[in-house]
């Protein structure tokens, strides 16, 4: 890291709110990396994204699938 790590958190309503980082500075991966999240589910639908970096044709997504399983595609 070249900057101090954030020390906050975010609470979202689970249906219409989300966080978005439009400029991916610091999110370029050239080696091993880890994605993790604390998620409180009250329900889930089809492929509910937790975190992703996807441009419409390539990237990765960390999500809960329609069976309630944690999954990652890349």
PDB file of N, CA, C and O in Angstrom:
ATOM      1  N   UNK A   1       0.837  -1.184   0.000  1.00  0.00           N
ATOM      2  CA  UNK A   1       0.000   0.000   0.000  1.00  0.00           C
ATOM      3  C   UNK A   1       0.875   1.239   0.000  1.00  0.00           C
ATOM      4  O   UNK A   1       1.929   1.279   0.636  1.00  0.00           O
ATOM      5  N   UNK A   2       0.426   2.231  -0.714  1.00  0.00           N
ATOM      6  CA  UNK A   2       1.126   3.512  -0.708  1.00  0.00           C
ATOM      7  C   UNK A   2       0.362   4.565   0.071  1.00  0.00           C
ATOM      8  O   UNK A   2       0.836   5.691   0.221  1.00  0.00           O
ATOM      9  N   UNK A   3      -0.807   4.215   0.565  1.00  0.00           N
ATOM     10  CA  UNK A   3      -1.619   5.133   1.370  1.00  0.00           C
ATOM     11  C   UNK A   3      -2.051   4.414   2.634  1.00  0.00           C
ATOM     12  O   UNK A   3      -2.000   3.186   2.705  1.00  0.00           O
ATOM     13  N   UNK A   4      -2.470   5.169   3.620  1.00  0.00           N
ATOM     14  CA  UNK A   4      -2.954   4.591   4.869  1.00  0.00           C
ATOM     15  C   UNK A   4      -4.251   3.832   4.628  1.00  0.00           C
ATOM     16  O   UNK A   4      -5.123   4.304   3.899  1.00  0.00           O
ATOM     17  N   UNK A   5      -4.379   2.668   5.233  1.00  0.00           N
ATOM     18  CA  UNK A   5      -5.590   1.854   5.089  1.00  0.00           C
ATOM     19  C   UNK A   5      -6.788   2.576   5.696  1.00  0.00           C
ATOM     20  O   UNK A   5      -6.637   3.276   6.698  1.00  0.00           O
ATOM     21  N   UNK A   6      -7.982   2.420   5.108  1.00  0.00           N
ATOM     22  CA  UNK A   6      -9.180   3.038   5.685  1.00  0.00           C
ATOM     23  C   UNK A   6      -9.527   2.405   7.024  1.00  0.00           C
ATOM     24  O   UNK A   6      -9.207   1.243   7.276  1.00  0.00           O
ATOM     25  N   UNK A   7     -10.176   3.169   7.867  1.00  0.00           N
ATOM     26  CA  UNK A   7     -10.543   2.667   9.193  1.00  0.00           C
ATOM     27  C   UNK A   7     -12.044   2.729   9.427  1.00  0.00           C
ATOM     28  O   UNK A   7     -12.486   2.650  10.573  1.00  0.00           O
ATOM     29  N   UNK A   8     -12.831   2.866   8.384  1.00  0.00           N
ATOM     30  CA  UNK A   8     -14.275   2.981   8.529  1.00  0.00           C
ATOM     31  C   UNK A   8     -15.012   1.785   7.977  1.00  0.00           C
ATOM     32  O   UNK A   8     -14.406   0.811   7.530  1.00  0.00           O
ATOM     33  N   UNK A   9     -16.307   1.870   8.012  1.00  0.00           N
ATOM     34  CA  UNK A   9     -17.157   0.830   7.442  1.00  0.00           C
ATOM     35  C   UNK A   9     -18.355   1.502   6.798  1.00  0.00           C
ATOM     36  O   UNK A   9     -18.522   2.718   6.897  1.00  0.00           O
ATOM     37  N   UNK A  10     -19.186   0.713   6.141  1.00  0.00           N
ATOM     38  CA  UNK A  10     -20.353   1.247   5.450  1.00  0.00           C
ATOM     39  C   UNK A  10     -21.548   0.340   5.709  1.00  0.00           C
ATOM     40  O   UNK A  10     -21.407  -0.882   5.752  1.00  0.00           O
ATOM     41  N   UNK A  11     -22.712   0.929   5.880  1.00  0.00           N
ATOM     42  CA  UNK A  11     -23.947   0.181   6.038  1.00  0.00           C
ATOM     43  C   UNK A  11     -24.849   0.512   4.846  1.00  0.00           C
ATOM     44  O   UNK A  11     -25.083   1.684   4.550  1.00  0.00           O
ATOM     45  N   UNK A  12     -25.350  -0.512   4.169  1.00  0.00           N
ATOM     46  CA  UNK A  12     -26.205  -0.340   2.993  1.00  0.00           C
ATOM     47  C   UNK A  12     -27.543  -1.008   3.247  1.00  0.00           C
ATOM     48  O   UNK A  12     -27.640  -1.893   4.097  1.00  0.00           O
ATOM     49  N   UNK A  13     -28.582  -0.597   2.521  1.00  0.00           N
ATOM     50  CA  UNK A  13     -29.926  -1.112   2.770  1.00  0.00           C
ATOM     51  C   UNK A  13     -30.186  -2.489   2.159  1.00  0.00           C
ATOM     52  O   UNK A  13     -31.232  -3.080   2.428  1.00  0.00           O
ATOM     53  N   UNK A  14     -29.268  -3.018   1.345  1.00  0.00           N
ATOM     54  CA  UNK A  14     -29.405  -4.369   0.817  1.00  0.00           C
ATOM     55  C   UNK A  14     -30.200  -4.496  -0.461  1.00  0.00           C
ATOM     56  O   UNK A  14     -30.315  -5.596  -1.000  1.00  0.00           O
ATOM     57  N   UNK A  15     -30.754  -3.403  -0.965  1.00  0.00           N
ATOM     58  CA  UNK A  15     -31.498  -3.531  -2.214  1.00  0.00           C
ATOM     59  C   UNK A  15     -31.149  -2.457  -3.231  1.00  0.00           C
ATOM     60  O   UNK A  15     -30.943  -2.777  -4.402  1.00  0.00           O
ATOM     61  N   UNK A  16     -31.076  -1.207  -2.830  1.00  0.00           N
ATOM     62  CA  UNK A  16     -30.843  -0.157  -3.817  1.00  0.00           C
ATOM     63  C   UNK A  16     -29.565   0.638  -3.568  1.00  0.00           C
ATOM     64  O   UNK A  16     -29.234   1.515  -4.366  1.00  0.00           O
ATOM     65  N   UNK A  17     -28.844   0.363  -2.497  1.00  0.00           N
ATOM     66  CA  UNK A  17     -27.614   1.103  -2.214  1.00  0.00           C
ATOM     67  C   UNK A  17     -26.395   0.238  -2.507  1.00  0.00           C
ATOM     68  O   UNK A  17     -26.434  -0.982  -2.352  1.00  0.00           O
ATOM     69  N   UNK A  18     -25.313   0.886  -2.931  1.00  0.00           N
ATOM     70  CA  UNK A  18     -24.065   0.180  -3.170  1.00  0.00           C
ATOM     71  C   UNK A  18     -22.915   1.177  -3.119  1.00  0.00           C
ATOM     72  O   UNK A  18     -23.125   2.387  -3.213  1.00  0.00           O
ATOM     73  N   UNK A  19     -21.715   0.666  -2.970  1.00  0.00           N
ATOM     74  CA  UNK A  19     -20.509   1.487  -3.006  1.00  0.00           C
ATOM     75  C   UNK A  19     -19.844   1.266  -4.352  1.00  0.00           C
ATOM     76  O   UNK A  19     -19.865   0.156  -4.884  1.00  0.00           O
ATOM     77  N   UNK A  20     -19.254   2.314  -4.904  1.00  0.00           N
ATOM     78  CA  UNK A  20     -18.643   2.226  -6.213  1.00  0.00           C
ATOM     79  C   UNK A  20     -17.349   3.029  -6.212  1.00  0.00           C
ATOM     80  O   UNK A  20     -17.341   4.191  -5.806  1.00  0.00           O
ATOM     81  N   UNK A  21     -16.280   2.435  -6.653  1.00  0.00           N
ATOM     82  CA  UNK A  21     -15.003   3.133  -6.808  1.00  0.00           C
ATOM     83  C   UNK A  21     -14.753   3.222  -8.297  1.00  0.00           C
ATOM     84  O   UNK A  21     -14.339   2.244  -8.919  1.00  0.00           O
ATOM     85  N   UNK A  22     -15.000   4.389  -8.876  1.00  0.00           N
ATOM     86  CA  UNK A  22     -14.916   4.536 -10.332  1.00  0.00           C
ATOM     87  C   UNK A  22     -13.490   4.615 -10.847  1.00  0.00           C
ATOM     88  O   UNK A  22     -13.241   4.304 -12.012  1.00  0.00           O
ATOM     89  N   UNK A  23     -12.562   5.018 -10.017  1.00  0.00           N
ATOM     90  CA  UNK A  23     -11.165   5.082 -10.415  1.00  0.00           C
ATOM     91  C   UNK A  23     -10.405   3.993  -9.664  1.00  0.00           C
ATOM     92  O   UNK A  23     -10.181   4.137  -8.462  1.00  0.00           O
ATOM     93  N   UNK A  24      -9.999   2.907 -10.329  1.00  0.00           N
ATOM     94  CA  UNK A  24      -9.449   1.757  -9.614  1.00  0.00           C
ATOM     95  C   UNK A  24      -7.990   1.893  -9.178  1.00  0.00           C
ATOM     96  O   UNK A  24      -7.279   0.888  -9.142  1.00  0.00           O
ATOM     97  N   UNK A  25      -7.519   3.088  -8.848  1.00  0.00           N
ATOM     98  CA  UNK A  25      -6.170   3.246  -8.337  1.00  0.00           C
ATOM     99  C   UNK A  25      -5.978   2.352  -7.124  1.00  0.00           C
ATOM    100  O   UNK A  25      -6.816   2.331  -6.222  1.00  0.00           O
ATOM    101  N   UNK A  26      -4.886   1.619  -7.102  1.00  0.00           N
ATOM    102  CA  UNK A  26      -4.623   0.712  -5.994  1.00  0.00           C
ATOM    103  C   UNK A  26      -5.328  -0.619  -6.128  1.00  0.00           C
ATOM    104  O   UNK A  26      -5.222  -1.459  -5.234  1.00  0.00           O
ATOM    105  N   UNK A  27      -6.054  -0.842  -7.233  1.00  0.00           N
ATOM    106  CA  UNK A  27      -6.772  -2.098  -7.434  1.00  0.00           C
ATOM    107  C   UNK A  27      -6.266  -2.846  -8.655  1.00  0.00           C
ATOM    108  O   UNK A  27      -7.031  -3.561  -9.302  1.00  0.00           O
ATOM    109  N   UNK A  28      -4.995  -2.696  -8.979  1.00  0.00           N
ATOM    110  CA  UNK A  28      -4.393  -3.440 -10.071  1.00  0.00           C
ATOM    111  C   UNK A  28      -3.646  -4.626  -9.472  1.00  0.00           C
ATOM    112  O   UNK A  28      -2.726  -4.444  -8.674  1.00  0.00           O
ATOM    113  N   UNK A  29      -4.038  -5.836  -9.854  1.00  0.00           N
ATOM    114  CA  UNK A  29      -3.471  -7.038  -9.279  1.00  0.00           C
ATOM    115  C   UNK A  29      -2.500  -7.671 -10.258  1.00  0.00           C
ATOM    116  O   UNK A  29      -2.850  -7.922 -11.411  1.00  0.00           O
ATOM    117  N   UNK A  30      -1.289  -7.929  -9.806  1.00  0.00           N
ATOM    118  CA  UNK A  30      -0.291  -8.569 -10.651  1.00  0.00           C
ATOM    119  C   UNK A  30       0.192  -9.887 -10.056  1.00  0.00           C
ATOM    120  O   UNK A  30       1.030 -10.562 -10.654  1.00  0.00           O
ATOM    121  N   UNK A  31      -0.325 -10.262  -8.885  1.00  0.00           N
ATOM    122  CA  UNK A  31       0.119 -11.472  -8.209  1.00  0.00           C
ATOM    123  C   UNK A  31      -1.053 -11.989  -7.373  1.00  0.00           C
ATOM    124  O   UNK A  31      -2.201 -11.637  -7.645  1.00  0.00           O
ATOM    125  N   UNK A  32      -0.789 -12.803  -6.381  1.00  0.00           N
ATOM    126  CA  UNK A  32      -1.837 -13.332  -5.511  1.00  0.00           C
ATOM    127  C   UNK A  32      -2.567 -12.197  -4.802  1.00  0.00           C
ATOM    128  O   UNK A  32      -1.968 -11.168  -4.488  1.00  0.00           O
ATOM    129  N   UNK A  33      -3.856 -12.384  -4.552  1.00  0.00           N
ATOM    130  CA  UNK A  33      -4.649 -11.383  -3.845  1.00  0.00           C
ATOM    131  C   UNK A  33      -5.798 -12.060  -3.142  1.00  0.00           C
ATOM    132  O   UNK A  33      -6.106 -13.218  -3.424  1.00  0.00           O
ATOM    133  N   UNK A  34      -6.438 -11.351  -2.225  1.00  0.00           N
ATOM    134  CA  UNK A  34      -7.517 -11.893  -1.405  1.00  0.00           C
ATOM    135  C   UNK A  34      -8.687 -10.927  -1.417  1.00  0.00           C
ATOM    136  O   UNK A  34      -8.499  -9.712  -1.350  1.00  0.00           O
ATOM    137  N   UNK A  35      -9.897 -11.470  -1.503  1.00  0.00           N
ATOM    138  CA  UNK A  35     -11.119 -10.691  -1.356  1.00  0.00           C
ATOM    139  C   UNK A  35     -11.874 -11.272  -0.175  1.00  0.00           C
ATOM    140  O   UNK A  35     -12.082 -12.483  -0.108  1.00  0.00           O
ATOM    141  N   UNK A  36     -12.285 -10.425   0.756  1.00  0.00           N
ATOM    142  CA  UNK A  36     -13.058 -10.905   1.896  1.00  0.00           C
ATOM    143  C   UNK A  36     -14.096  -9.860   2.274  1.00  0.00           C
ATOM    144  O   UNK A  36     -13.964  -8.685   1.934  1.00  0.00           O
ATOM    145  N   UNK A  37     -15.123 -10.298   2.978  1.00  0.00           N
ATOM    146  CA  UNK A  37     -16.180  -9.376   3.398  1.00  0.00           C
ATOM    147  C   UNK A  37     -16.967  -9.993   4.547  1.00  0.00           C
ATOM    148  O   UNK A  37     -17.124 -11.211   4.625  1.00  0.00           O
ATOM    149  N   UNK A  38     -17.453  -9.147   5.425  1.00  0.00           N
ATOM    150  CA  UNK A  38     -18.425  -9.550   6.434  1.00  0.00           C
ATOM    151  C   UNK A  38     -19.774  -9.143   5.862  1.00  0.00           C
ATOM    152  O   UNK A  38     -20.004  -7.968   5.574  1.00  0.00           O
ATOM    153  N   UNK A  39     -20.665 -10.114   5.698  1.00  0.00           N
ATOM    154  CA  UNK A  39     -21.958  -9.852   5.069  1.00  0.00           C
ATOM    155  C   UNK A  39     -23.061 -10.415   5.941  1.00  0.00           C
ATOM    156  O   UNK A  39     -22.992 -11.566   6.372  1.00  0.00           O
ATOM    157  N   UNK A  40     -24.069  -9.615   6.201  1.00  0.00           N
ATOM    158  CA  UNK A  40     -25.241 -10.078   6.959  1.00  0.00           C
ATOM    159  C   UNK A  40     -26.391 -10.234   5.977  1.00  0.00           C
ATOM    160  O   UNK A  40     -26.908  -9.244   5.460  1.00  0.00           O
ATOM    161  N   UNK A  41     -26.791 -11.473   5.720  1.00  0.00           N
ATOM    162  CA  UNK A  41     -27.883 -11.742   4.780  1.00  0.00           C
ATOM    163  C   UNK A  41     -29.207 -11.890   5.516  1.00  0.00           C
ATOM    164  O   UNK A  41     -29.291 -12.595   6.522  1.00  0.00           O
ATOM    165  N   UNK A  42     -30.217 -11.237   5.021  1.00  0.00           N
ATOM    166  CA  UNK A  42     -31.576 -11.480   5.483  1.00  0.00           C
ATOM    167  C   UNK A  42     -32.348 -12.228   4.403  1.00  0.00           C
ATOM    168  O   UNK A  42     -33.361 -12.871   4.679  1.00  0.00           O
ATOM    169  N   UNK A  43     -31.850 -12.135   3.162  1.00  0.00           N
ATOM    170  CA  UNK A  43     -32.368 -12.897   2.033  1.00  0.00           C
ATOM    171  C   UNK A  43     -31.353 -12.768   0.901  1.00  0.00           C
ATOM    172  O   UNK A  43     -30.434 -11.953   0.990  1.00  0.00           O
ATOM    173  N   UNK A  44     -31.502 -13.547  -0.143  1.00  0.00           N
ATOM    174  CA  UNK A  44     -30.612 -13.449  -1.286  1.00  0.00           C
ATOM    175  C   UNK A  44     -31.393 -13.789  -2.539  1.00  0.00           C
ATOM    176  O   UNK A  44     -32.400 -14.496  -2.492  1.00  0.00           O
ATOM    177  N   UNK A  45     -30.917 -13.276  -3.652  1.00  0.00           N
ATOM    178  CA  UNK A  45     -31.553 -13.525  -4.938  1.00  0.00           C
ATOM    179  C   UNK A  45     -30.547 -14.133  -5.892  1.00  0.00           C
ATOM    180  O   UNK A  45     -29.620 -14.821  -5.466  1.00  0.00           O
ATOM    181  N   UNK A  46     -30.717 -13.892  -7.150  1.00  0.00           N
ATOM    182  CA  UNK A  46     -29.827 -14.443  -8.167  1.00  0.00           C
ATOM    183  C   UNK A  46     -28.525 -13.657  -8.203  1.00  0.00           C
ATOM    184  O   UNK A  46     -28.526 -12.466  -8.516  1.00  0.00           O
ATOM    185  N   UNK A  47     -27.405 -14.321  -7.883  1.00  0.00           N
ATOM    186  CA  UNK A  47     -26.069 -13.737  -7.977  1.00  0.00           C
ATOM    187  C   UNK A  47     -25.981 -12.333  -7.380  1.00  0.00           C
ATOM    188  O   UNK A  47     -25.814 -11.350  -8.102  1.00  0.00           O
ATOM    189  N   UNK A  48     -26.093 -12.253  -6.073  1.00  0.00           N
ATOM    190  CA  UNK A  48     -26.006 -10.989  -5.343  1.00  0.00           C
ATOM    191  C   UNK A  48     -24.538 -10.642  -5.104  1.00  0.00           C
ATOM    192  O   UNK A  48     -23.869 -11.304  -4.310  1.00  0.00           O
ATOM    193  N   UNK A  49     -24.029  -9.606  -5.784  1.00  0.00           N
ATOM    194  CA  UNK A  49     -22.613  -9.247  -5.717  1.00  0.00           C
ATOM    195  C   UNK A  49     -22.238  -8.692  -4.353  1.00  0.00           C
ATOM    196  O   UNK A  49     -22.967  -7.889  -3.770  1.00  0.00           O
ATOM    197  N   UNK A  50     -21.088  -9.134  -3.854  1.00  0.00           N
ATOM    198  CA  UNK A  50     -20.500  -8.594  -2.635  1.00  0.00           C
ATOM    199  C   UNK A  50     -19.400  -7.610  -3.028  1.00  0.00           C
ATOM    200  O   UNK A  50     -19.348  -6.493  -2.514  1.00  0.00           O
ATOM    201  N   UNK A  51     -18.532  -8.023  -3.930  1.00  0.00           N
ATOM    202  CA  UNK A  51     -17.460  -7.175  -4.446  1.00  0.00           C
ATOM    203  C   UNK A  51     -17.134  -7.641  -5.858  1.00  0.00           C
ATOM    204  O   UNK A  51     -17.179  -8.836  -6.148  1.00  0.00           O
ATOM    205  N   UNK A  52     -16.809  -6.702  -6.731  1.00  0.00           N
ATOM    206  CA  UNK A  52     -16.436  -7.094  -8.091  1.00  0.00           C
ATOM    207  C   UNK A  52     -15.600  -6.012  -8.757  1.00  0.00           C
ATOM    208  O   UNK A  52     -15.618  -4.844  -8.369  1.00  0.00           O
ATOM    209  N   UNK A  53     -14.882  -6.440  -9.756  1.00  0.00           N
ATOM    210  CA  UNK A  53     -14.201  -5.541 -10.681  1.00  0.00           C
ATOM    211  C   UNK A  53     -14.415  -6.169 -12.049  1.00  0.00           C
ATOM    212  O   UNK A  53     -13.633  -7.008 -12.497  1.00  0.00           O
ATOM    213  N   UNK A  54     -15.471  -5.752 -12.692  1.00  0.00           N
ATOM    214  CA  UNK A  54     -15.919  -6.350 -13.940  1.00  0.00           C
ATOM    215  C   UNK A  54     -16.281  -5.236 -14.904  1.00  0.00           C
ATOM    216  O   UNK A  54     -17.025  -4.331 -14.528  1.00  0.00           O
ATOM    217  N   UNK A  55     -15.786  -5.267 -16.125  1.00  0.00           N
ATOM    218  CA  UNK A  55     -16.027  -4.191 -17.086  1.00  0.00           C
ATOM    219  C   UNK A  55     -17.060  -4.544 -18.147  1.00  0.00           C
ATOM    220  O   UNK A  55     -17.191  -3.824 -19.137  1.00  0.00           O
ATOM    221  N   UNK A  56     -17.789  -5.628 -17.962  1.00  0.00           N
ATOM    222  CA  UNK A  56     -18.788  -6.057 -18.935  1.00  0.00           C
ATOM    223  C   UNK A  56     -18.326  -7.237 -19.775  1.00  0.00           C
ATOM    224  O   UNK A  56     -19.147  -7.979 -20.315  1.00  0.00           O
ATOM    225  N   UNK A  57     -17.000  -7.413 -19.888  1.00  0.00           N
ATOM    226  CA  UNK A  57     -16.465  -8.544 -20.647  1.00  0.00           C
ATOM    227  C   UNK A  57     -15.396  -9.318 -19.886  1.00  0.00           C
ATOM    228  O   UNK A  57     -15.185 -10.499 -20.162  1.00  0.00           O
ATOM    229  N   UNK A  58     -14.722  -8.685 -18.942  1.00  0.00           N
ATOM    230  CA  UNK A  58     -13.695  -9.399 -18.178  1.00  0.00           C
ATOM    231  C   UNK A  58     -13.576  -8.807 -16.776  1.00  0.00           C
ATOM    232  O   UNK A  58     -14.014  -7.686 -16.516  1.00  0.00           O
ATOM    233  N   UNK A  59     -12.981  -9.575 -15.895  1.00  0.00           N
ATOM    234  CA  UNK A  59     -12.794  -9.133 -14.516  1.00  0.00           C
ATOM    235  C   UNK A  59     -13.119 -10.252 -13.555  1.00  0.00           C
ATOM    236  O   UNK A  59     -12.973 -11.428 -13.891  1.00  0.00           O
ATOM    237  N   UNK A  60     -13.564  -9.892 -12.348  1.00  0.00           N
ATOM    238  CA  UNK A  60     -13.896 -10.877 -11.329  1.00  0.00           C
ATOM    239  C   UNK A  60     -15.106 -10.408 -10.531  1.00  0.00           C
ATOM    240  O   UNK A  60     -15.429  -9.220 -10.501  1.00  0.00           O
ATOM    241  N   UNK A  61     -15.766 -11.365  -9.885  1.00  0.00           N
ATOM    242  CA  UNK A  61     -16.911 -11.060  -9.024  1.00  0.00           C
ATOM    243  C   UNK A  61     -16.948 -12.045  -7.864  1.00  0.00           C
ATOM    244  O   UNK A  61     -16.788 -13.249  -8.064  1.00  0.00           O
ATOM    245  N   UNK A  62     -17.157 -11.543  -6.664  1.00  0.00           N
ATOM    246  CA  UNK A  62     -17.309 -12.304  -5.430  1.00  0.00           C
ATOM    247  C   UNK A  62     -18.766 -12.119  -5.036  1.00  0.00           C
ATOM    248  O   UNK A  62     -19.195 -10.987  -4.809  1.00  0.00           O
ATOM    249  N   UNK A  63     -19.550 -13.207  -4.947  1.00  0.00           N
ATOM    250  CA  UNK A  63     -20.995 -13.049  -4.819  1.00  0.00           C
ATOM    251  C   UNK A  63     -21.650 -14.207  -4.085  1.00  0.00           C
ATOM    252  O   UNK A  63     -21.019 -15.234  -3.834  1.00  0.00           O
ATOM    253  N   UNK A  64     -22.912 -14.035  -3.747  1.00  0.00           N
ATOM    254  CA  UNK A  64     -23.765 -15.102  -3.218  1.00  0.00           C
ATOM    255  C   UNK A  64     -24.640 -15.560  -4.376  1.00  0.00           C
ATOM    256  O   UNK A  64     -25.346 -14.746  -4.970  1.00  0.00           O
ATOM    257  N   UNK A  65     -24.608 -16.850  -4.708  1.00  0.00           N
ATOM    258  CA  UNK A  65     -25.427 -17.310  -5.827  1.00  0.00           C
ATOM    259  C   UNK A  65     -26.869 -17.564  -5.393  1.00  0.00           C
ATOM    260  O   UNK A  65     -27.201 -17.396  -4.220  1.00  0.00           O
ATOM    261  N   UNK A  66     -27.714 -17.961  -6.318  1.00  0.00           N
ATOM    262  CA  UNK A  66     -29.141 -18.127  -6.038  1.00  0.00           C
ATOM    263  C   UNK A  66     -29.439 -19.269  -5.069  1.00  0.00           C
ATOM    264  O   UNK A  66     -30.557 -19.376  -4.566  1.00  0.00           O
ATOM    265  N   UNK A  67     -28.433 -20.135  -4.800  1.00  0.00           N
ATOM    266  CA  UNK A  67     -28.598 -21.207  -3.806  1.00  0.00           C
ATOM    267  C   UNK A  67     -28.081 -20.798  -2.430  1.00  0.00           C
ATOM    268  O   UNK A  67     -28.113 -21.597  -1.494  1.00  0.00           O
ATOM    269  N   UNK A  68     -27.605 -19.563  -2.301  1.00  0.00           N
ATOM    270  CA  UNK A  68     -27.090 -19.068  -1.048  1.00  0.00           C
ATOM    271  C   UNK A  68     -25.636 -19.422  -0.785  1.00  0.00           C
ATOM    272  O   UNK A  68     -25.148 -19.263   0.334  1.00  0.00           O
ATOM    273  N   UNK A  69     -24.940 -19.903  -1.812  1.00  0.00           N
ATOM    274  CA  UNK A  69     -23.530 -20.271  -1.679  1.00  0.00           C
ATOM    275  C   UNK A  69     -22.638 -19.092  -2.059  1.00  0.00           C
ATOM    276  O   UNK A  69     -22.960 -18.327  -2.968  1.00  0.00           O
ATOM    277  N   UNK A  70     -21.517 -18.952  -1.355  1.00  0.00           N
ATOM    278  CA  UNK A  70     -20.514 -17.948  -1.716  1.00  0.00           C
ATOM    279  C   UNK A  70     -19.766 -18.455  -2.925  1.00  0.00           C
ATOM    280  O   UNK A  70     -19.362 -19.617  -2.964  1.00  0.00           O
ATOM    281  N   UNK A  71     -19.572 -17.584  -3.931  1.00  0.00           N
ATOM    282  CA  UNK A  71     -18.889 -17.979  -5.157  1.00  0.00           C
ATOM    283  C   UNK A  71     -18.004 -16.849  -5.647  1.00  0.00           C
ATOM    284  O   UNK A  71     -18.190 -15.688  -5.284  1.00  0.00           O
ATOM    285  N   UNK A  72     -17.039 -17.210  -6.479  1.00  0.00           N
ATOM    286  CA  UNK A  72     -16.180 -16.214  -7.103  1.00  0.00           C
ATOM    287  C   UNK A  72     -15.888 -16.646  -8.524  1.00  0.00           C
ATOM    288  O   UNK A  72     -15.486 -17.784  -8.766  1.00  0.00           O
ATOM    289  N   UNK A  73     -16.089 -15.743  -9.456  1.00  0.00           N
ATOM    290  CA  UNK A  73     -15.771 -15.989 -10.865  1.00  0.00           C
ATOM    291  C   UNK A  73     -14.722 -14.990 -11.284  1.00  0.00           C
ATOM    292  O   UNK A  73     -14.704 -13.853 -10.813  1.00  0.00           O
ATOM    293  N   UNK A  74     -13.854 -15.417 -12.165  1.00  0.00           N
ATOM    294  CA  UNK A  74     -12.821 -14.490 -12.647  1.00  0.00           C
ATOM    295  C   UNK A  74     -12.318 -14.894 -14.014  1.00  0.00           C
ATOM    296  O   UNK A  74     -11.447 -14.228 -14.573  1.00  0.00           O
TER     297      UNK A  74
END
